[in-house]
Amino acid sequence: MTVLLNELAPIKKAIIVDIAPMPYSHDHFELLGAMKSVPIQTAKSRNEVDQLLSARIEDTALRTFLIQNAVRDENGYRWRINIESIQQNMNKLLGFDVQRRKSTVPTLFLGGAKSDYLLPEYHSNIRSAFPGAGIEMIANAGHWLHAERPSELLRCVTRFLDSE
């Protein structure tokens, strides 16, 4: 959204997934802590990474999403993302300053109907910063809609990208 609002790159269309142009109080310290706590380097497979994480994270869809960040190299598995950096910069990641800019780039905001990141009361912030934006909600999905409802997400993305 910052790239769009500040015209930092030429973009023809944009899709924003389950987030609005506003600051949030959510954090994912629990998830990051769980990822950091498991001895991922000793795992022999992604299934084993899943088993290790299951002790701290019950939600199978969420674990499946997080495990996408498990990569194997010559030393075993490791996390692709920089967990330390994310933890240290969480305040910057949660904050958002629209600064009254507007983007005219065709933009689709996709949200999970069970998520609290793209609530109806946030739509005015979206319309203010992205006046022509479309907003669609995917049923039976929370914040991790790409892990929970990947087929529906792909259908919405394809329809938007294929439209004029």
N, CA and C atoms as an extended XYZ file, in Angstrom:
492
Properties=species:S:1:pos:R:3:atomname:S:1:resname:S:1:resid:I:1 pbc="F F F"
N         0.821       -1.187        0.000 N   MET     1
C         0.000        0.000        0.000 CA  MET     1
C         0.867        1.253        0.000 C   MET     1
N         1.961        1.203        0.719 N   THR     2
C         2.874        2.347        0.757 CA  THR     2
C         3.460        2.612       -0.618 C   THR     2
N         3.816        1.549       -1.322 N   VAL     3
C         4.357        1.702       -2.682 CA  VAL     3
C         3.313        2.362       -3.578 C   VAL     3
N         2.072        1.919       -3.481 N   LEU     4
C         1.000        2.502       -4.291 CA  LEU     4
C         0.747        3.959       -3.934 C   LEU     4
N         0.614        4.236       -2.654 N   LEU     5
C         0.267        5.587       -2.219 CA  LEU     5
C         1.380        6.597       -2.453 C   LEU     5
N         2.602        6.140       -2.469 N   ASN     6
C         3.735        7.039       -2.701 CA  ASN     6
C         4.281        6.952       -4.123 C   ASN     6
N         3.598        6.179       -4.970 N   GLU     7
C         3.984        6.027       -6.373 CA  GLU     7
C         5.469        5.697       -6.505 C   GLU     7
N         5.897        4.698       -5.725 N   LEU     8
C         7.312        4.321       -5.709 CA  LEU     8
C         7.698        3.385       -6.851 C   LEU     8
N         6.706        2.835       -7.537 N   ALA     9
C         6.970        1.939       -8.667 CA  ALA     9
C         5.747        1.960       -9.579 C   ALA     9
N         5.974        1.741      -10.868 N   PRO    10
C         4.811        1.690      -11.771 CA  PRO    10
C         4.046        0.380      -11.575 C   PRO    10
N         2.806        0.488      -11.161 N   ILE    11
C         1.980       -0.685      -10.889 CA  ILE    11
C         0.681       -0.531      -11.665 C   ILE    11
N         0.301       -1.587      -12.398 N   LYS    12
C        -0.920       -1.540      -13.211 CA  LYS    12
C        -2.157       -1.939      -12.412 C   LYS    12
N        -2.012       -2.930      -11.541 N   LYS    13
C        -3.099       -3.401      -10.690 CA  LYS    13
C        -2.494       -3.886       -9.390 C   LYS    13
N        -3.301       -3.852       -8.328 N   ALA    14
C        -2.802       -4.315       -7.032 CA  ALA    14
C        -3.887       -5.117       -6.315 C   ALA    14
N        -3.429       -6.112       -5.574 N   ILE    15
C        -4.317       -6.905       -4.729 CA  ILE    15
C        -3.750       -6.863       -3.317 C   ILE    15
N        -4.554       -6.422       -2.382 N   ILE    16
C        -4.167       -6.318       -0.980 CA  ILE    16
C        -4.956       -7.391       -0.233 C   ILE    16
N        -4.248       -8.274        0.459 N   VAL    17
C        -4.906       -9.414        1.093 CA  VAL    17
C        -5.027       -9.222        2.601 C   VAL    17
N        -6.267       -9.078        3.044 N   ASP    18
C        -6.694       -9.047        4.442 CA  ASP    18
C        -5.910       -8.079        5.321 C   ASP    18
N        -5.837       -6.859        4.854 N   ILE    19
C        -5.219       -5.791        5.641 CA  ILE    19
C        -5.785       -4.470        5.102 C   ILE    19
N        -5.917       -3.487        5.947 N   ALA    20
C        -6.441       -2.180        5.541 CA  ALA    20
C        -5.372       -1.116        5.784 C   ALA    20
N        -5.503        0.036        5.133 N   PRO    21
C        -4.528        1.117        5.335 CA  PRO    21
C        -4.774        1.836        6.658 C   PRO    21
N        -4.348        1.198        7.719 N   MET    22
C        -4.515        1.751        9.063 CA  MET    22
C        -3.597        1.024       10.026 C   MET    22
N        -3.300        1.591       11.162 N   PRO    23
C        -2.478        0.872       12.154 CA  PRO    23
C        -3.289       -0.227       12.834 C   PRO    23
N        -2.597       -1.266       13.256 N   TYR    24
C        -3.224       -2.399       13.929 CA  TYR    24
C        -2.563       -2.628       15.285 C   TYR    24
N        -3.312       -3.287       16.159 N   SER    25
C        -2.733       -3.653       17.451 CA  SER    25
C        -2.408       -5.143       17.501 C   SER    25
N        -2.732       -5.877       16.442 N   HIS    26
C        -2.420       -7.304       16.405 CA  HIS    26
C        -0.914       -7.498       16.406 C   HIS    26
N        -0.469       -8.534       17.017 N   ASP    27
C         0.925       -8.921       16.831 CA  ASP    27
C         0.963      -10.436       16.732 C   ASP    27
N         2.032      -10.940       16.277 N   HIS    28
C         2.153      -12.387       16.103 CA  HIS    28
C         3.340      -12.917       16.898 C   HIS    28
N         3.585      -12.299       18.043 N   PHE    29
C         4.708      -12.720       18.872 CA  PHE    29
C         4.576      -14.187       19.298 C   PHE    29
N         3.333      -14.613       19.562 N   GLU    30
C         3.119      -16.008       19.967 CA  GLU    30
C         3.544      -16.970       18.857 C   GLU    30
N         3.127      -16.656       17.634 N   LEU    31
C         3.486      -17.517       16.497 CA  LEU    31
C         4.989      -17.495       16.245 C   LEU    31
N         5.564      -16.307       16.278 N   LEU    32
C         7.007      -16.187       16.065 CA  LEU    32
C         7.773      -16.926       17.156 C   LEU    32
N         7.304      -16.805       18.394 N   GLY    33
C         7.937      -17.510       19.503 CA  GLY    33
C         7.853      -19.019       19.334 C   GLY    33
N         6.700      -19.484       18.853 N   ALA    34
C         6.539      -20.924       18.614 CA  ALA    34
C         7.503      -21.388       17.530 C   ALA    34
N         7.604      -20.631       16.465 N   MET    35
C         8.509      -20.997       15.368 CA  MET    35
C         9.953      -21.019       15.856 C   MET    35
N        10.287      -20.021       16.647 N   LYS    36
C        11.664      -19.906       17.152 CA  LYS    36
C        12.018      -21.017       18.137 C   LYS    36
N        11.012      -21.511       18.851 N   SER    37
C        11.271      -22.474       19.923 CA  SER    37
C        11.482      -23.910       19.444 C   SER    37
N        11.001      -24.221       18.263 N   VAL    38
C        11.118      -25.613       17.808 CA  VAL    38
C        12.500      -25.869       17.203 C   VAL    38
N        13.070      -27.035       17.477 N   PRO    39
C        14.389      -27.367       16.918 CA  PRO    39
C        14.255      -27.820       15.456 C   PRO    39
N        13.918      -26.869       14.608 N   ILE    40
C        13.616      -27.161       13.208 CA  ILE    40
C        14.788      -27.818       12.479 C   ILE    40
N        16.002      -27.457       12.860 N   GLN    41
C        17.184      -27.980       12.165 CA  GLN    41
C        17.343      -29.490       12.330 C   GLN    41
N        16.672      -30.065       13.339 N   THR    42
C        16.779      -31.511       13.550 CA  THR    42
C        15.709      -32.294       12.790 C   THR    42
N        14.733      -31.593       12.238 N   ALA    43
C        13.637      -32.261       11.538 CA  ALA    43
C        14.140      -32.912       10.254 C   ALA    43
N        13.553      -34.051        9.935 N   LYS    44
C        13.920      -34.785        8.724 CA  LYS    44
C        12.940      -34.529        7.585 C   LYS    44
N        11.772      -33.930        7.904 N   SER    45
C        10.752      -33.686        6.890 CA  SER    45
C         9.856      -32.532        7.338 C   SER    45
N         9.052      -32.032        6.406 N   ARG    46
C         8.080      -30.999        6.759 CA  ARG    46
C         7.034      -31.556        7.716 C   ARG    46
N         6.710      -32.836        7.569 N   ASN    47
C         5.767      -33.463        8.512 CA  ASN    47
C         6.307      -33.397        9.930 C   ASN    47
N         7.605      -33.597       10.063 N   GLU    48
C         8.211      -33.523       11.395 CA  GLU    48
C         8.206      -32.084       11.918 C   GLU    48
N         8.421      -31.114       11.026 N   VAL    49
C         8.317      -29.702       11.429 CA  VAL    49
C         6.898      -29.436       11.926 C   VAL    49
N         5.912      -29.966       11.210 N   ASP    50
C         4.515      -29.815       11.606 CA  ASP    50
C         4.277      -30.418       12.998 C   ASP    50
N         4.812      -31.596       13.238 N   GLN    51
C         4.653      -32.236       14.548 CA  GLN    51
C         5.285      -31.383       15.644 C   GLN    51
N         6.456      -30.840       15.381 N   LEU    52
C         7.123      -29.992       16.372 CA  LEU    52
C         6.276      -28.760       16.682 C   LEU    52
N         5.740      -28.124       15.637 N   LEU    53
C         4.931      -26.920       15.838 CA  LEU    53
C         3.583      -27.219       16.484 C   LEU    53
N         3.062      -28.422       16.267 N   SER    54
C         1.722      -28.744       16.776 CA  SER    54
C         1.632      -28.670       18.297 C   SER    54
N         2.740      -28.802       18.983 N   ALA    55
C         2.732      -28.682       20.444 CA  ALA    55
C         2.409      -27.247       20.878 C   ALA    55
N         2.698      -26.274       20.018 N   ARG    56
C         2.475      -24.861       20.370 CA  ARG    56
C         1.371      -24.191       19.551 C   ARG    56
N         1.071      -24.754       18.372 N   ILE    57
C         0.053      -24.161       17.493 CA  ILE    57
C        -0.932      -25.260       17.104 C   ILE    57
N        -2.169      -25.148       17.582 N   GLU    58
C        -3.165      -26.190       17.330 CA  GLU    58
C        -3.766      -26.141       15.928 C   GLU    58
N        -3.918      -24.965       15.366 N   ASP    59
C        -4.603      -24.773       14.088 CA  ASP    59
C        -3.786      -25.354       12.933 C   ASP    59
N        -4.322      -26.420       12.323 N   THR    60
C        -3.616      -27.117       11.243 CA  THR    60
C        -3.387      -26.212       10.038 C   THR    60
N        -4.399      -25.435        9.640 N   ALA    61
C        -4.256      -24.549        8.478 CA  ALA    61
C        -3.175      -23.504        8.726 C   ALA    61
N        -3.131      -22.971        9.924 N   LEU    62
C        -2.119      -21.974       10.268 CA  LEU    62
C        -0.720      -22.596       10.250 C   LEU    62
N        -0.590      -23.789       10.816 N   ARG    63
C         0.716      -24.477       10.782 CA  ARG    63
C         1.146      -24.736        9.349 C   ARG    63
N         0.212      -25.176        8.521 N   THR    64
C         0.520      -25.447        7.117 CA  THR    64
C         1.045      -24.192        6.443 C   THR    64
N         0.424      -23.054        6.731 N   PHE    65
C         0.887      -21.785        6.175 CA  PHE    65
C         2.293      -21.455        6.678 C   PHE    65
N         2.515      -21.568        7.981 N   LEU    66
C         3.823      -21.236        8.555 CA  LEU    66
C         4.924      -22.154        8.032 C   LEU    66
N         4.596      -23.407        7.836 N   ILE    67
C         5.594      -24.385        7.387 CA  ILE    67
C         6.071      -24.093        5.965 C   ILE    67
N         5.311      -23.295        5.228 N   GLN    68
C         5.788      -22.880        3.905 CA  GLN    68
C         7.109      -22.118        4.016 C   GLN    68
N         7.382      -21.603        5.200 N   ASN    69
C         8.624      -20.871        5.445 CA  ASN    69
C         9.764      -21.770        5.910 C   ASN    69
N         9.507      -23.066        5.997 N   ALA    70
C        10.559      -24.019        6.370 CA  ALA    70
C        11.271      -24.469        5.097 C   ALA    70
N        12.555      -24.218        5.030 N   VAL    71
C        13.341      -24.620        3.859 CA  VAL    71
C        14.487      -25.511        4.308 C   VAL    71
N        14.861      -26.390        3.413 N   ARG    72
C        15.936      -27.334        3.727 CA  ARG    72
C        17.191      -26.936        2.970 C   ARG    72
N        18.309      -26.950        3.674 N   ASP    73
C        19.600      -26.746        3.026 CA  ASP    73
C        20.543      -27.847        3.504 C   ASP    73
N        21.826      -27.692        3.249 N   GLU    74
C        22.789      -28.746        3.607 CA  GLU    74
C        22.878      -29.003        5.109 C   GLU    74
N        22.412      -28.070        5.939 N   ASN    75
C        22.463      -28.221        7.391 CA  ASN    75
C        21.142      -28.677        7.995 C   ASN    75
N        20.147      -28.971        7.160 N   GLY    76
C        18.833      -29.360        7.653 CA  GLY    76
C        17.824      -28.255        7.389 C   GLY    76
N        16.721      -28.281        8.105 N   TYR    77
C        15.681      -27.261        7.920 CA  TYR    77
C        16.042      -25.992        8.689 C   TYR    77
N        15.529      -24.885        8.156 N   ARG    78
C        15.658      -23.569        8.794 CA  ARG    78
C        14.454      -22.742        8.361 C   ARG    78
N        14.211      -21.663        9.092 N   TRP    79
C        13.134      -20.756        8.710 CA  TRP    79
C        13.639      -19.784        7.661 C   TRP    79
N        12.893      -19.638        6.578 N   ARG    80
C        13.242      -18.721        5.484 CA  ARG    80
C        13.131      -17.266        5.936 C   ARG    80
N        12.175      -16.974        6.807 N   ILE    81
C        11.969      -15.603        7.263 CA  ILE    81
C        12.910      -15.279        8.417 C   ILE    81
N        13.192      -14.008        8.589 N   ASN    82
C        14.065      -13.547        9.661 CA  ASN    82
C        13.184      -13.237       10.887 C   ASN    82
N        12.982      -14.238       11.714 N   ILE    83
C        12.091      -14.118       12.870 CA  ILE    83
C        12.553      -13.007       13.807 C   ILE    83
N        13.837      -12.934       14.063 N   GLU    84
C        14.377      -11.898       14.965 CA  GLU    84
C        14.031      -10.500       14.458 C   GLU    84
N        14.238      -10.264       13.183 N   SER    85
C        13.975       -8.955       12.607 CA  SER    85
C        12.485       -8.611       12.669 C   SER    85
N        11.640       -9.589       12.390 N   ILE    86
C        10.198       -9.356       12.463 CA  ILE    86
C         9.806       -8.983       13.893 C   ILE    86
N        10.328       -9.713       14.873 N   GLN    87
C        10.016       -9.405       16.267 CA  GLN    87
C        10.494       -8.007       16.644 C   GLN    87
N        11.697       -7.652       16.230 N   GLN    88
C        12.257       -6.351       16.586 CA  GLN    88
C        11.546       -5.187       15.894 C   GLN    88
N        10.935       -5.451       14.745 N   ASN    89
C        10.306       -4.380       13.968 CA  ASN    89
C         8.783       -4.468       13.942 C   ASN    89
N         8.207       -5.209       14.870 N   MET    90
C         6.761       -5.416       14.874 CA  MET    90
C         5.995       -4.099       14.902 C   MET    90
N         6.450       -3.104       15.665 N   ASN    91
C         5.743       -1.822       15.724 CA  ASN    91
C         5.685       -1.156       14.356 C   ASN    91
N         6.746       -1.242       13.596 N   LYS    92
C         6.748       -0.664       12.244 CA  LYS    92
C         5.830       -1.453       11.324 C   LYS    92
N         5.790       -2.750       11.499 N   LEU    93
C         4.939       -3.586       10.656 CA  LEU    93
C         3.460       -3.368       10.952 C   LEU    93
N         3.131       -3.094       12.208 N   LEU    94
C         1.737       -2.895       12.592 CA  LEU    94
C         1.232       -1.496       12.278 C   LEU    94
N         2.115       -0.528       12.223 N   GLY    95
C         1.712        0.853       11.999 CA  GLY    95
C         1.475        1.127       10.525 C   GLY    95
N         0.660        2.128       10.258 N   PHE    96
C         0.451        2.545        8.875 CA  PHE    96
C         0.008        3.992        8.893 C   PHE    96
N         0.687        4.818        8.112 N   ASP    97
C         0.367        6.241        8.059 CA  ASP    97
C        -0.021        6.580        6.626 C   ASP    97
N        -1.300        6.762        6.394 N   VAL    98
C        -1.803        7.049        5.051 CA  VAL    98
C        -1.348        8.418        4.577 C   VAL    98
N        -1.214        9.361        5.461 N   GLN    99
C        -0.784       10.728        5.157 CA  GLN    99
C        -1.637       11.379        4.066 C   GLN    99
N        -2.915       11.036        4.024 N   ARG   100
C        -3.882       11.656        3.122 CA  ARG   100
C        -3.521       11.535        1.634 C   ARG   100
N        -2.730       10.559        1.277 N   ARG   101
C        -2.441       10.316       -0.134 CA  ARG   101
C        -3.524        9.413       -0.702 C   ARG   101
N        -3.637        9.413       -2.037 N   LYS   102
C        -4.614        8.569       -2.705 CA  LYS   102
C        -3.938        7.833       -3.857 C   LYS   102
N        -4.428        6.645       -4.124 N   SER   103
C        -3.947        5.867       -5.256 CA  SER   103
C        -5.102        5.615       -6.212 C   SER   103
N        -4.851        5.843       -7.496 N   THR   104
C        -5.863        5.575       -8.515 CA  THR   104
C        -5.608        4.251       -9.227 C   THR   104
N        -4.607        3.503       -8.795 N   VAL   105
C        -4.315        2.193       -9.374 CA  VAL   105
C        -5.493        1.259       -9.068 C   VAL   105
N        -5.991        0.539      -10.074 N   PRO   106
C        -7.055       -0.425       -9.791 CA  PRO   106
C        -6.594       -1.418       -8.715 C   PRO   106
N        -7.326       -1.463       -7.616 N   THR   107
C        -6.906       -2.253       -6.461 CA  THR   107
C        -8.080       -3.075       -5.941 C   THR   107
N        -7.782       -4.306       -5.588 N   LEU   108
C        -8.763       -5.190       -4.979 CA  LEU   108
C        -8.293       -5.532       -3.573 C   LEU   108
N        -9.135       -5.283       -2.592 N   PHE   109
C        -8.880       -5.695       -1.216 CA  PHE   109
C        -9.662       -6.977       -0.979 C   PHE   109
N        -8.958       -8.042       -0.655 N   LEU   110
C        -9.580       -9.332       -0.372 CA  LEU   110
C        -9.438       -9.631        1.109 C   LEU   110
N       -10.520       -9.999        1.746 N   GLY   111
C       -10.459      -10.301        3.165 CA  GLY   111
C       -11.125      -11.618        3.500 C   GLY   111
N       -10.773      -12.147        4.644 N   GLY   112
C       -11.435      -13.326        5.171 CA  GLY   112
C       -12.651      -12.885        5.974 C   GLY   112
N       -13.805      -13.464        5.690 N   ALA   113
C       -15.040      -13.051        6.354 CA  ALA   113
C       -14.979      -13.239        7.875 C   ALA   113
N       -14.138      -14.157        8.349 N   LYS   114
C       -14.009      -14.393        9.795 CA  LYS   114
C       -12.785      -13.677       10.386 C   LYS   114
N       -12.141      -12.848        9.597 N   SER   115
C       -10.957      -12.121       10.046 CA  SER   115
C       -11.351      -10.784       10.658 C   SER   115
N       -10.515      -10.264       11.526 N   ASP   116
C       -10.774       -8.927       12.061 CA  ASP   116
C        -9.763       -7.903       11.529 C   ASP   116
N        -9.194       -8.176       10.361 N   TYR   117
C        -8.250       -7.259        9.746 CA  TYR   117
C        -8.892       -6.368        8.683 C   TYR   117
N       -10.027       -6.768        8.147 N   LEU   118
C       -10.672       -6.000        7.086 CA  LEU   118
C       -12.157       -5.815        7.415 C   LEU   118
N       -12.395       -5.354        8.620 N   LEU   119
C       -13.759       -5.170        9.119 CA  LEU   119
C       -14.484       -4.059        8.350 C   LEU   119
N       -15.809       -4.099        8.301 N   PRO   120
C       -16.570       -3.062        7.593 CA  PRO   120
C       -16.231       -1.638        8.045 C   PRO   120
N       -15.938       -1.456        9.327 N   GLU   121
C       -15.610       -0.103        9.808 CA  GLU   121
C       -14.267        0.404        9.295 C   GLU   121
N       -13.470       -0.461        8.682 N   TYR   122
C       -12.197       -0.054        8.088 CA  TYR   122
C       -12.346        0.336        6.615 C   TYR   122
N       -13.501        0.041        6.026 N   HIS   123
C       -13.696        0.277        4.603 CA  HIS   123
C       -13.600        1.756        4.245 C   HIS   123
N       -13.973        2.643        5.172 N   SER   124
C       -13.866        4.079        4.879 CA  SER   124
C       -12.398        4.487        4.705 C   SER   124
N       -11.489        3.879        5.482 N   ASN   125
C       -10.060        4.158        5.304 CA  ASN   125
C        -9.601        3.685        3.922 C   ASN   125
N       -10.110        2.526        3.508 N   ILE   126
C        -9.757        2.000        2.187 CA  ILE   126
C       -10.265        2.945        1.111 C   ILE   126
N       -11.525        3.323        1.191 N   ARG   127
C       -12.131        4.199        0.173 CA  ARG   127
C       -11.455        5.576        0.135 C   ARG   127
N       -10.972        6.029        1.271 N   SER   128
C       -10.285        7.315        1.319 CA  SER   128
C        -8.937        7.257        0.596 C   SER   128
N        -8.170        6.220        0.836 N   ALA   129
C        -6.838        6.104        0.246 CA  ALA   129
C        -6.865        5.496       -1.157 C   ALA   129
N        -7.858        4.638       -1.416 N   PHE   130
C        -7.973        3.938       -2.696 CA  PHE   130
C        -9.410        4.109       -3.200 C   PHE   130
N        -9.738        5.294       -3.732 N   PRO   131
C       -11.129        5.627       -4.058 CA  PRO   131
C       -11.841        4.630       -4.978 C   PRO   131
N       -11.157        4.009       -5.891 N   GLY   132
C       -11.804        3.087       -6.814 CA  GLY   132
C       -11.671        1.631       -6.440 C   GLY   132
N       -11.227        1.347       -5.242 N   ALA   133
C       -10.932       -0.035       -4.851 CA  ALA   133
C       -12.194       -0.878       -4.733 C   ALA   133
N       -12.026       -2.150       -5.064 N   GLY   134
C       -13.056       -3.138       -4.790 CA  GLY   134
C       -12.711       -3.847       -3.486 C   GLY   134
N       -13.727       -4.270       -2.779 N   ILE   135
C       -13.529       -5.003       -1.517 CA  ILE   135
C       -14.363       -6.277       -1.595 C   ILE   135
N       -13.706       -7.417       -1.445 N   GLU   136
C       -14.407       -8.699       -1.463 CA  GLU   136
C       -14.001       -9.495       -0.239 C   GLU   136
N       -14.976      -10.205        0.322 N   MET   137
C       -14.726      -11.039        1.483 CA  MET   137
C       -14.922      -12.502        1.093 C   MET   137
N       -13.995      -13.343        1.511 N   ILE   138
C       -14.065      -14.772        1.221 CA  ILE   138
C       -14.674      -15.472        2.434 C   ILE   138
N       -15.785      -16.178        2.183 N   ALA   139
C       -16.517      -16.861        3.257 CA  ALA   139
C       -15.674      -17.951        3.896 C   ALA   139
N       -15.920      -18.185        5.164 N   ASN   140
C       -15.273      -19.265        5.923 CA  ASN   140
C       -13.751      -19.161        5.934 C   ASN   140
N       -13.240      -17.947        5.899 N   ALA   141
C       -11.796      -17.735        5.968 CA  ALA   141
C       -11.500      -16.690        7.024 C   ALA   141
N       -10.398      -16.893        7.727 N   GLY   142
C        -9.912      -15.908        8.673 CA  GLY   142
C        -8.808      -15.094        8.018 C   GLY   142
N        -7.876      -14.621        8.817 N   HIS   143
C        -6.786      -13.788        8.306 CA  HIS   143
C        -5.866      -14.554        7.360 C   HIS   143
N        -5.740      -15.844        7.545 N   TRP   144
C        -4.830      -16.654        6.733 CA  TRP   144
C        -5.587      -17.263        5.560 C   TRP   144
N        -6.388      -16.450        4.861 N   LEU   145
C        -7.261      -16.987        3.832 CA  LEU   145
C        -6.516      -17.704        2.721 C   LEU   145
N        -5.284      -17.331        2.464 N   HIS   146
C        -4.495      -18.021        1.434 CA  HIS   146
C        -4.161      -19.446        1.861 C   HIS   146
N        -4.154      -19.716        3.156 N   ALA   147
C        -3.934      -21.076        3.644 CA  ALA   147
C        -5.267      -21.796        3.858 C   ALA   147
N        -6.295      -21.039        4.264 N   GLU   148
C        -7.584      -21.638        4.589 CA  GLU   148
C        -8.479      -21.866        3.372 C   GLU   148
N        -8.457      -20.948        2.413 N   ARG   149
C        -9.333      -21.013        1.247 CA  ARG   149
C        -8.549      -20.672       -0.033 C   ARG   149
N        -7.479      -21.425       -0.326 N   PRO   150
C        -6.629      -21.075       -1.471 CA  PRO   150
C        -7.349      -21.071       -2.814 C   PRO   150
N        -8.287      -21.980       -3.034 N   SER   151
C        -9.003      -22.023       -4.321 CA  SER   151
C        -9.857      -20.780       -4.518 C   SER   151
N       -10.555      -20.357       -3.467 N   GLU   152
C       -11.379      -19.160       -3.558 CA  GLU   152
C       -10.521      -17.926       -3.766 C   GLU   152
N        -9.407      -17.863       -3.062 N   LEU   153
C        -8.493      -16.733       -3.221 CA  LEU   153
C        -7.989      -16.676       -4.662 C   LEU   153
N        -7.559      -17.792       -5.193 N   LEU   154
C        -7.057      -17.843       -6.564 CA  LEU   154
C        -8.137      -17.423       -7.554 C   LEU   154
N        -9.363      -17.849       -7.329 N   ARG   155
C       -10.469      -17.485       -8.213 CA  ARG   155
C       -10.674      -15.962       -8.216 C   ARG   155
N       -10.669      -15.345       -7.040 N   CYS   156
C       -10.841      -13.887       -6.941 CA  CYS   156
C        -9.685      -13.143       -7.601 C   CYS   156
N        -8.473      -13.605       -7.342 N   VAL   157
C        -7.281      -12.972       -7.915 CA  VAL   157
C        -7.317      -13.069       -9.438 C   VAL   157
N        -7.608      -14.250       -9.956 N   THR   158
C        -7.646      -14.456      -11.410 CA  THR   158
C        -8.715      -13.583      -12.049 C   THR   158
N        -9.914      -13.553      -11.454 N   ARG   159
C       -10.987      -12.732      -11.998 CA  ARG   159
C       -10.576      -11.258      -12.047 C   ARG   159
N        -9.961      -10.768      -10.987 N   PHE   160
C        -9.537       -9.367      -10.948 CA  PHE   160
C        -8.439       -9.079      -11.973 C   PHE   160
N        -7.451       -9.946      -12.038 N   LEU   161
C        -6.353       -9.712      -12.974 CA  LEU   161
C        -6.794       -9.824      -14.436 C   LEU   161
N        -7.784      -10.670      -14.693 N   ASP   162
C        -8.281      -10.839      -16.059 CA  ASP   162
C        -9.258       -9.734      -16.481 C   ASP   162
N        -9.749       -8.958      -15.525 N   SER   163
C       -10.711       -7.884      -15.854 CA  SER   163
C        -9.982       -6.693      -16.472 C   SER   163
N       -10.721       -5.917      -17.213 N   GLU   164
C       -10.125       -4.736      -17.875 CA  GLU   164
C        -9.838       -3.654      -16.880 C   GLU   164
